[in-house]
Amino acid sequence: MLEQKFPRAAVFFVVAFGVPVLLSLLTGGNFDRGVQIGVVMGIIFAVMSQYFEPVPS
């Protein structure tokens, strides 16, 4: 699944988006700020995932 570009980018985006949002919910922080940080991190990680392709075996 992670050999294809778009599913790999989606997985990276969801994980990078979810971490700040969950941390803001668990620590009682500002939810809106967690979403903003999550979107930025998600985009950065989704773009970076395109440069680190798995090696075919």
N, CA, C and O atoms as a Tripos MOL2 file, in Angstrom:
@<TRIPOS>MOLECULE
protein
  228   227    57     0     0
PROTEIN
NO_CHARGES

@<TRIPOS>ATOM
      1 N           0.8120   -1.1910    0.0000 N.3       1 MET1
      2 CA          0.0000    0.0000    0.0000 C.3       1 MET1
      3 C           0.8650    1.2680    0.0000 C.2       1 MET1
      4 O           0.5510    2.2320   -0.6970 O.2       1 MET1
      5 N           1.9230    1.2660    0.7600 N.am      2 LEU2
      6 CA          2.7290    2.4670    0.8600 C.3       2 LEU2
      7 C           3.6960    2.6370   -0.3010 C.2       2 LEU2
      8 O           4.4940    3.5750   -0.3100 O.2       2 LEU2
      9 N           3.6340    1.7360   -1.2890 N.am      3 GLU3
     10 CA          4.4630    1.8970   -2.4700 C.3       3 GLU3
     11 C           3.8710    2.9490   -3.3980 C.2       3 GLU3
     12 O           4.5960    3.5600   -4.1830 O.2       3 GLU3
     13 N           2.5570    3.1670   -3.3170 N.am      4 GLN4
     14 CA          1.9100    4.1510   -4.1720 C.3       4 GLN4
     15 C           2.0160    5.5370   -3.5410 C.2       4 GLN4
     16 O           2.0320    5.6740   -2.3180 O.2       4 GLN4
     17 N           2.0890    6.5530   -4.3870 N.am      5 LYS5
     18 CA          2.3740    7.9080   -3.9100 C.3       5 LYS5
     19 C           1.2420    8.5020   -3.0720 C.2       5 LYS5
     20 O           1.4940    9.0140   -1.9820 O.2       5 LYS5
     21 N           0.0160    8.4440   -3.5540 N.am      6 PHE6
     22 CA         -1.0720    9.1330   -2.8940 C.3       6 PHE6
     23 C          -1.5070    8.4780   -1.5830 C.2       6 PHE6
     24 O          -1.7450    9.1940   -0.6110 O.2       6 PHE6
     25 N          -1.6210    7.1520   -1.5140 N.am      7 PRO7
     26 CA         -1.9350    6.5650   -0.2040 C.3       7 PRO7
     27 C          -0.8470    6.8260    0.8340 C.2       7 PRO7
     28 O          -1.1430    7.0360    2.0100 O.2       7 PRO7
     29 N           0.4130    6.8140    0.3970 N.am      8 ARG8
     30 CA          1.5080    7.0930    1.3190 C.3       8 ARG8
     31 C           1.4110    8.5300    1.8380 C.2       8 ARG8
     32 O           1.5930    8.7760    3.0310 O.2       8 ARG8
     33 N           1.1270    9.4690    0.9470 N.am      9 ALA9
     34 CA          0.9780   10.8660    1.3570 C.3       9 ALA9
     35 C          -0.2130   11.0320    2.2950 C.2       9 ALA9
     36 O          -0.1510   11.8080    3.2480 O.2       9 ALA9
     37 N          -1.2910   10.3080    2.0290 N.am     10 ALA10
     38 CA         -2.4730   10.3960    2.8940 C.3      10 ALA10
     39 C          -2.1860    9.8630    4.2900 C.2      10 ALA10
     40 O          -2.6070   10.4550    5.2840 O.2      10 ALA10
     41 N          -1.4770    8.7570    4.3670 N.am     11 VAL11
     42 CA         -1.1240    8.1960    5.6780 C.3      11 VAL11
     43 C          -0.2290    9.1550    6.4450 C.2      11 VAL11
     44 O          -0.4470    9.3840    7.6350 O.2      11 VAL11
     45 N           0.7620    9.7130    5.7930 N.am     12 PHE12
     46 CA          1.6470   10.6790    6.4440 C.3      12 PHE12
     47 C           0.8590   11.9010    6.9100 C.2      12 PHE12
     48 O           1.0920   12.4060    8.0080 O.2      12 PHE12
     49 N          -0.0770   12.3810    6.0780 N.am     13 PHE13
     50 CA         -0.8670   13.5550    6.4570 C.3      13 PHE13
     51 C          -1.7360   13.2680    7.6680 C.2      13 PHE13
     52 O          -1.7880   14.0720    8.5990 O.2      13 PHE13
     53 N          -2.4160   12.1340    7.6670 N.am     14 VAL14
     54 CA         -3.3210   11.8080    8.7760 C.3      14 VAL14
     55 C          -2.5570   11.6670   10.0830 C.2      14 VAL14
     56 O          -3.0080   12.1610   11.1160 O.2      14 VAL14
     57 N          -1.4200   11.0080   10.0560 N.am     15 VAL15
     58 CA         -0.6330   10.8320   11.2790 C.3      15 VAL15
     59 C          -0.0860   12.1780   11.7570 C.2      15 VAL15
     60 O          -0.1740   12.4960   12.9430 O.2      15 VAL15
     61 N           0.4760   12.9660   10.8420 N.am     16 ALA16
     62 CA          1.0450   14.2600   11.2320 C.3      16 ALA16
     63 C          -0.0430   15.2340   11.6610 C.2      16 ALA16
     64 O           0.2140   16.1040   12.4930 O.2      16 ALA16
     65 N          -1.2480   15.1140   11.1190 N.am     17 PHE17
     66 CA         -2.3650   15.9720   11.5170 C.3      17 PHE17
     67 C          -2.9150   15.5460   12.8710 C.2      17 PHE17
     68 O          -3.2520   16.3870   13.7050 O.2      17 PHE17
     69 N          -3.0020   14.2460   13.0840 N.am     18 GLY18
     70 CA         -3.6340   13.7380   14.2990 C.3      18 GLY18
     71 C          -2.8450   13.9710   15.5720 C.2      18 GLY18
     72 O          -3.4370   14.1630   16.6340 O.2      18 GLY18
     73 N          -1.5380   13.9590   15.4920 N.am     19 VAL19
     74 CA         -0.7190   14.0930   16.7010 C.3      19 VAL19
     75 C          -0.9440   15.4390   17.3960 C.2      19 VAL19
     76 O          -1.2500   15.4310   18.5880 O.2      19 VAL19
     77 N          -0.8130   16.5920   16.7340 N.am     20 PRO20
     78 CA         -1.0480   17.8570   17.4460 C.3      20 PRO20
     79 C          -2.4900   18.0250   17.9200 C.2      20 PRO20
     80 O          -2.7380   18.6100   18.9740 O.2      20 PRO20
     81 N          -3.4450   17.5080   17.1310 N.am     21 VAL21
     82 CA         -4.8450   17.6260   17.5260 C.3      21 VAL21
     83 C          -5.1030   16.8050   18.7910 C.2      21 VAL21
     84 O          -5.7430   17.2840   19.7280 O.2      21 VAL21
     85 N          -4.6090   15.5780   18.8130 N.am     22 LEU22
     86 CA         -4.7860   14.7420   20.0070 C.3      22 LEU22
     87 C          -4.0730   15.3260   21.2190 C.2      22 LEU22
     88 O          -4.6030   15.2960   22.3300 O.2      22 LEU22
     89 N          -2.8760   15.8540   21.0080 N.am     23 LEU23
     90 CA         -2.1610   16.4660   22.1250 C.3      23 LEU23
     91 C          -2.9040   17.6840   22.6620 C.2      23 LEU23
     92 O          -2.9330   17.9020   23.8730 O.2      23 LEU23
     93 N          -3.5040   18.4780   21.7840 N.am     24 SER24
     94 CA         -4.2510   19.6400   22.2590 C.3      24 SER24
     95 C          -5.4940   19.2190   23.0310 C.2      24 SER24
     96 O          -5.8860   19.8830   23.9910 O.2      24 SER24
     97 N          -6.1170   18.1130   22.6140 N.am     25 LEU25
     98 CA         -7.2850   17.6190   23.3430 C.3      25 LEU25
     99 C          -6.9020   17.0260   24.6930 C.2      25 LEU25
    100 O          -7.5860   17.2490   25.6920 O.2      25 LEU25
    101 N          -5.8170   16.2780   24.7210 N.am     26 LEU26
    102 CA         -5.4180   15.5990   25.9600 C.3      26 LEU26
    103 C          -4.8440   16.5450   27.0000 C.2      26 LEU26
    104 O          -4.9990   16.3160   28.2000 O.2      26 LEU26
    105 N          -4.1860   17.6000   26.5560 N.am     27 THR27
    106 CA         -3.5580   18.5120   27.5090 C.3      27 THR27
    107 C          -4.4360   19.7080   27.8520 C.2      27 THR27
    108 O          -4.0410   20.5510   28.6580 O.2      27 THR27
    109 N          -5.6120   19.7930   27.2560 N.am     28 GLY28
    110 CA         -6.4970   20.9080   27.5470 C.3      28 GLY28
    111 C          -6.1000   22.1820   26.8470 C.2      28 GLY28
    112 O          -6.4820   23.2710   27.2770 O.2      28 GLY28
    113 N          -5.3410   22.0680   25.7770 N.am     29 GLY29
    114 CA         -4.9040   23.2380   25.0260 C.3      29 GLY29
    115 C          -5.9990   23.7580   24.1140 C.2      29 GLY29
    116 O          -7.1370   23.2910   24.1680 O.2      29 GLY29
    117 N          -5.6600   24.7060   23.2930 N.am     30 ASN30
    118 CA         -6.6000   25.3100   22.3570 C.3      30 ASN30
    119 C          -6.7780   24.3840   21.1580 C.2      30 ASN30
    120 O          -5.8210   24.1160   20.4310 O.2      30 ASN30
    121 N          -8.0020   23.8960   20.9480 N.am     31 PHE31
    122 CA         -8.2680   22.9450   19.8610 C.3      31 PHE31
    123 C          -8.0150   23.5760   18.4910 C.2      31 PHE31
    124 O          -7.4600   22.9260   17.6040 O.2      31 PHE31
    125 N          -8.4180   24.8420   18.3110 N.am     32 ASP32
    126 CA         -8.2280   25.5050   17.0110 C.3      32 ASP32
    127 C          -6.7460   25.6140   16.6620 C.2      32 ASP32
    128 O          -6.3570   25.4210   15.5110 O.2      32 ASP32
    129 N          -5.9360   25.9210   17.6490 N.am     33 ARG33
    130 CA         -4.4920   26.0240   17.4060 C.3      33 ARG33
    131 C          -3.9200   24.6450   17.0590 C.2      33 ARG33
    132 O          -3.0350   24.5420   16.2100 O.2      33 ARG33
    133 N          -4.4160   23.5900   17.7030 N.am     34 GLY34
    134 CA         -3.9770   22.2290   17.3810 C.3      34 GLY34
    135 C          -4.3090   21.8480   15.9590 C.2      34 GLY34
    136 O          -3.5200   21.1790   15.2920 O.2      34 GLY34
    137 N          -5.4810   22.2700   15.4810 N.am     35 VAL35
    138 CA         -5.8700   21.9880   14.1000 C.3      35 VAL35
    139 C          -4.9780   22.7500   13.1310 C.2      35 VAL35
    140 O          -4.5550   22.2010   12.1140 O.2      35 VAL35
    141 N          -4.6870   24.0140   13.4390 N.am     36 GLN36
    142 CA         -3.8190   24.8050   12.5630 C.3      36 GLN36
    143 C          -2.4320   24.1810   12.4590 C.2      36 GLN36
    144 O          -1.8880   24.0480   11.3620 O.2      36 GLN36
    145 N          -1.8700   23.8050   13.5820 N.am     37 ILE37
    146 CA         -0.5460   23.1830   13.5760 C.3      37 ILE37
    147 C          -0.6040   21.8400   12.8590 C.2      37 ILE37
    148 O           0.3190   21.4900   12.1230 O.2      37 ILE37
    149 N          -1.6810   21.0870   13.0660 N.am     38 GLY38
    150 CA         -1.8400   19.7930   12.4180 C.3      38 GLY38
    151 C          -1.8990   19.8910   10.9120 C.2      38 GLY38
    152 O          -1.3200   19.0610   10.2110 O.2      38 GLY38
    153 N          -2.5940   20.8980   10.4020 N.am     39 VAL39
    154 CA         -2.6880   21.0690    8.9440 C.3      39 VAL39
    155 C          -1.3180   21.3810    8.3560 C.2      39 VAL39
    156 O          -0.9230   20.8050    7.3430 O.2      39 VAL39
    157 N          -0.5960   22.2970    8.9990 N.am     40 VAL40
    158 CA          0.7350   22.6550    8.4950 C.3      40 VAL40
    159 C           1.6620   21.4460    8.5460 C.2      40 VAL40
    160 O           2.3530   21.1520    7.5710 O.2      40 VAL40
    161 N           1.6800   20.7420    9.6800 N.am     41 MET41
    162 CA          2.5450   19.5580    9.7950 C.3      41 MET41
    163 C           2.1310   18.4860    8.7950 C.2      41 MET41
    164 O           2.9870   17.8300    8.2010 O.2      41 MET41
    165 N           0.8200   18.3020    8.6020 N.am     42 GLY42
    166 CA          0.3430   17.3010    7.6540 C.3      42 GLY42
    167 C           0.7970   17.5800    6.2440 C.2      42 GLY42
    168 O           1.2160   16.6670    5.5320 O.2      42 GLY42
    169 N           0.7190   18.8340    5.8280 N.am     43 ILE43
    170 CA          1.1580   19.1940    4.4750 C.3      43 ILE43
    171 C           2.6550   18.9850    4.3290 C.2      43 ILE43
    172 O           3.1130   18.4500    3.3200 O.2      43 ILE43
    173 N           3.4230   19.4050    5.3310 N.am     44 ILE44
    174 CA          4.8830   19.2400    5.2620 C.3      44 ILE44
    175 C           5.2500   17.7660    5.1800 C.2      44 ILE44
    176 O           6.0780   17.3850    4.3520 O.2      44 ILE44
    177 N           4.6500   16.9300    6.0240 N.am     45 PHE45
    178 CA          4.9820   15.5120    6.0170 C.3      45 PHE45
    179 C           4.4900   14.8160    4.7610 C.2      45 PHE45
    180 O           5.1550   13.9000    4.2780 O.2      45 PHE45
    181 N           3.3420   15.2210    4.2130 N.am     46 ALA46
    182 CA          2.8440   14.6210    2.9740 C.3      46 ALA46
    183 C           3.7880   14.9200    1.8100 C.2      46 ALA46
    184 O           4.0480   14.0480    0.9810 O.2      46 ALA46
    185 N           4.2980   16.1460    1.7480 N.am     47 VAL47
    186 CA          5.2470   16.4920    0.6860 C.3      47 VAL47
    187 C           6.5620   15.7470    0.8980 C.2      47 VAL47
    188 O           7.1460   15.2330   -0.0550 O.2      47 VAL47
    189 N           7.0260   15.6880    2.1400 N.am     48 MET48
    190 CA          8.2860   14.9790    2.4170 C.3      48 MET48
    191 C           8.1760   13.4930    2.1070 C.2      48 MET48
    192 O           9.1680   12.8730    1.7240 O.2      48 MET48
    193 N           6.9880   12.9090    2.2640 N.am     49 SER49
    194 CA          6.8400   11.4740    2.0180 C.3      49 SER49
    195 C           7.1070   11.1220    0.5620 C.2      49 SER49
    196 O           7.4400    9.9770    0.2560 O.2      49 SER49
    197 N           6.9660   12.0860   -0.3370 N.am     50 GLN50
    198 CA          7.1960   11.8160   -1.7520 C.3      50 GLN50
    199 C           8.6780   11.6820   -2.0820 C.2      50 GLN50
    200 O           9.0320   11.1340   -3.1260 O.2      50 GLN50
    201 N           9.5390   12.1730   -1.2100 N.am     51 TYR51
    202 CA         10.9840   12.0830   -1.4380 C.3      51 TYR51
    203 C          11.6020   10.8290   -0.8360 C.2      51 TYR51
    204 O          12.7340   10.4760   -1.1650 O.2      51 TYR51
    205 N          10.8740   10.1590    0.0370 N.am     52 PHE52
    206 CA         11.3900    8.9550    0.6930 C.3      52 PHE52
    207 C          10.5550    7.7610    0.2740 C.2      52 PHE52
    208 O           9.6850    7.3050    1.0160 O.2      52 PHE52
    209 N          10.8260    7.2650   -0.9120 N.am     53 GLU53
    210 CA         10.0730    6.1410   -1.4360 C.3      53 GLU53
    211 C          10.6690    4.8360   -0.9420 C.2      53 GLU53
    212 O          11.8880    4.7070   -0.8270 O.2      53 GLU53
    213 N           9.7930    3.8470   -0.6450 N.am     54 PRO54
    214 CA         10.3000    2.5510   -0.2200 C.3      54 PRO54
    215 C          11.0770    1.8590   -1.3390 C.2      54 PRO54
    216 O          10.7690    2.0190   -2.5200 O.2      54 PRO54
    217 N          12.0590    1.1100   -0.9550 N.am     55 VAL55
    218 CA         12.8850    0.3730   -1.9220 C.3      55 VAL55
    219 C          12.1390   -0.9040   -2.3040 C.2      55 VAL55
    220 O          11.7780   -1.6890   -1.4270 O.2      55 VAL55
    221 N          11.9010   -1.1250   -3.6070 N.am     56 PRO56
    222 CA         11.2100   -2.3640   -4.0160 C.3      56 PRO56
    223 C          12.0880   -3.5860   -3.7140 C.2      56 PRO56
    224 O          13.3000   -3.5850   -3.9330 O.2      56 PRO56
    225 N          11.4290   -4.6100   -3.2100 N.am     57 SER57
    226 CA         12.1950   -5.8150   -2.8490 C.3      57 SER57
    227 C          12.0210   -6.9130   -3.8680 C.2      57 SER57
    228 O          12.5950   -7.9920   -3.7180 O.2      57 SER57
@<TRIPOS>BOND
     1     1     2 1
     2     2     3 1
     3     3     4 2
     4     3     5 am
     5     5     6 1
     6     6     7 1
     7     7     8 2
     8     7     9 am
     9     9    10 1
    10    10    11 1
    11    11    12 2
    12    11    13 am
    13    13    14 1
    14    14    15 1
    15    15    16 2
    16    15    17 am
    17    17    18 1
    18    18    19 1
    19    19    20 2
    20    19    21 am
    21    21    22 1
    22    22    23 1
    23    23    24 2
    24    23    25 am
    25    25    26 1
    26    26    27 1
    27    27    28 2
    28    27    29 am
    29    29    30 1
    30    30    31 1
    31    31    32 2
    32    31    33 am
    33    33    34 1
    34    34    35 1
    35    35    36 2
    36    35    37 am
    37    37    38 1
    38    38    39 1
    39    39    40 2
    40    39    41 am
    41    41    42 1
    42    42    43 1
    43    43    44 2
    44    43    45 am
    45    45    46 1
    46    46    47 1
    47    47    48 2
    48    47    49 am
    49    49    50 1
    50    50    51 1
    51    51    52 2
    52    51    53 am
    53    53    54 1
    54    54    55 1
    55    55    56 2
    56    55    57 am
    57    57    58 1
    58    58    59 1
    59    59    60 2
    60    59    61 am
    61    61    62 1
    62    62    63 1
    63    63    64 2
    64    63    65 am
    65    65    66 1
    66    66    67 1
    67    67    68 2
    68    67    69 am
    69    69    70 1
    70    70    71 1
    71    71    72 2
    72    71    73 am
    73    73    74 1
    74    74    75 1
    75    75    76 2
    76    75    77 am
    77    77    78 1
    78    78    79 1
    79    79    80 2
    80    79    81 am
    81    81    82 1
    82    82    83 1
    83    83    84 2
    84    83    85 am
    85    85    86 1
    86    86    87 1
    87    87    88 2
    88    87    89 am
    89    89    90 1
    90    90    91 1
    91    91    92 2
    92    91    93 am
    93    93    94 1
    94    94    95 1
    95    95    96 2
    96    95    97 am
    97    97    98 1
    98    98    99 1
    99    99   100 2
   100    99   101 am
   101   101   102 1
   102   102   103 1
   103   103   104 2
   104   103   105 am
   105   105   106 1
   106   106   107 1
   107   107   108 2
   108   107   109 am
   109   109   110 1
   110   110   111 1
   111   111   112 2
   112   111   113 am
   113   113   114 1
   114   114   115 1
   115   115   116 2
   116   115   117 am
   117   117   118 1
   118   118   119 1
   119   119   120 2
   120   119   121 am
   121   121   122 1
   122   122   123 1
   123   123   124 2
   124   123   125 am
   125   125   126 1
   126   126   127 1
   127   127   128 2
   128   127   129 am
   129   129   130 1
   130   130   131 1
   131   131   132 2
   132   131   133 am
   133   133   134 1
   134   134   135 1
   135   135   136 2
   136   135   137 am
   137   137   138 1
   138   138   139 1
   139   139   140 2
   140   139   141 am
   141   141   142 1
   142   142   143 1
   143   143   144 2
   144   143   145 am
   145   145   146 1
   146   146   147 1
   147   147   148 2
   148   147   149 am
   149   149   150 1
   150   150   151 1
   151   151   152 2
   152   151   153 am
   153   153   154 1
   154   154   155 1
   155   155   156 2
   156   155   157 am
   157   157   158 1
   158   158   159 1
   159   159   160 2
   160   159   161 am
   161   161   162 1
   162   162   163 1
   163   163   164 2
   164   163   165 am
   165   165   166 1
   166   166   167 1
   167   167   168 2
   168   167   169 am
   169   169   170 1
   170   170   171 1
   171   171   172 2
   172   171   173 am
   173   173   174 1
   174   174   175 1
   175   175   176 2
   176   175   177 am
   177   177   178 1
   178   178   179 1
   179   179   180 2
   180   179   181 am
   181   181   182 1
   182   182   183 1
   183   183   184 2
   184   183   185 am
   185   185   186 1
   186   186   187 1
   187   187   188 2
   188   187   189 am
   189   189   190 1
   190   190   191 1
   191   191   192 2
   192   191   193 am
   193   193   194 1
   194   194   195 1
   195   195   196 2
   196   195   197 am
   197   197   198 1
   198   198   199 1
   199   199   200 2
   200   199   201 am
   201   201   202 1
   202   202   203 1
   203   203   204 2
   204   203   205 am
   205   205   206 1
   206   206   207 1
   207   207   208 2
   208   207   209 am
   209   209   210 1
   210   210   211 1
   211   211   212 2
   212   211   213 am
   213   213   214 1
   214   214   215 1
   215   215   216 2
   216   215   217 am
   217   217   218 1
   218   218   219 1
   219   219   220 2
   220   219   221 am
   221   221   222 1
   222   222   223 1
   223   223   224 2
   224   223   225 am
   225   225   226 1
   226   226   227 1
   227   227   228 2
@<TRIPOS>SUBSTRUCTURE
     1 MET1         2 RESIDUE 1 A MET
     2 LEU2         6 RESIDUE 1 A LEU
     3 GLU3        10 RESIDUE 1 A GLU
     4 GLN4        14 RESIDUE 1 A GLN
     5 LYS5        18 RESIDUE 1 A LYS
     6 PHE6        22 RESIDUE 1 A PHE
     7 PRO7        26 RESIDUE 1 A PRO
     8 ARG8        30 RESIDUE 1 A ARG
     9 ALA9        34 RESIDUE 1 A ALA
    10 ALA10       38 RESIDUE 1 A ALA
    11 VAL11       42 RESIDUE 1 A VAL
    12 PHE12       46 RESIDUE 1 A PHE
    13 PHE13       50 RESIDUE 1 A PHE
    14 VAL14       54 RESIDUE 1 A VAL
    15 VAL15       58 RESIDUE 1 A VAL
    16 ALA16       62 RESIDUE 1 A ALA
    17 PHE17       66 RESIDUE 1 A PHE
    18 GLY18       70 RESIDUE 1 A GLY
    19 VAL19       74 RESIDUE 1 A VAL
    20 PRO20       78 RESIDUE 1 A PRO
    21 VAL21       82 RESIDUE 1 A VAL
    22 LEU22       86 RESIDUE 1 A LEU
    23 LEU23       90 RESIDUE 1 A LEU
    24 SER24       94 RESIDUE 1 A SER
    25 LEU25       98 RESIDUE 1 A LEU
    26 LEU26      102 RESIDUE 1 A LEU
    27 THR27      106 RESIDUE 1 A THR
    28 GLY28      110 RESIDUE 1 A GLY
    29 GLY29      114 RESIDUE 1 A GLY
    30 ASN30      118 RESIDUE 1 A ASN
    31 PHE31      122 RESIDUE 1 A PHE
    32 ASP32      126 RESIDUE 1 A ASP
    33 ARG33      130 RESIDUE 1 A ARG
    34 GLY34      134 RESIDUE 1 A GLY
    35 VAL35      138 RESIDUE 1 A VAL
    36 GLN36      142 RESIDUE 1 A GLN
    37 ILE37      146 RESIDUE 1 A ILE
    38 GLY38      150 RESIDUE 1 A GLY
    39 VAL39      154 RESIDUE 1 A VAL
    40 VAL40      158 RESIDUE 1 A VAL
    41 MET41      162 RESIDUE 1 A MET
    42 GLY42      166 RESIDUE 1 A GLY
    43 ILE43      170 RESIDUE 1 A ILE
    44 ILE44      174 RESIDUE 1 A ILE
    45 PHE45      178 RESIDUE 1 A PHE
    46 ALA46      182 RESIDUE 1 A ALA
    47 VAL47      186 RESIDUE 1 A VAL
    48 MET48      190 RESIDUE 1 A MET
    49 SER49      194 RESIDUE 1 A SER
    50 GLN50      198 RESIDUE 1 A GLN
    51 TYR51      202 RESIDUE 1 A TYR
    52 PHE52      206 RESIDUE 1 A PHE
    53 GLU53      210 RESIDUE 1 A GLU
    54 PRO54      214 RESIDUE 1 A PRO
    55 VAL55      218 RESIDUE 1 A VAL
    56 PRO56      222 RESIDUE 1 A PRO
    57 SER57      226 RESIDUE 1 A SER
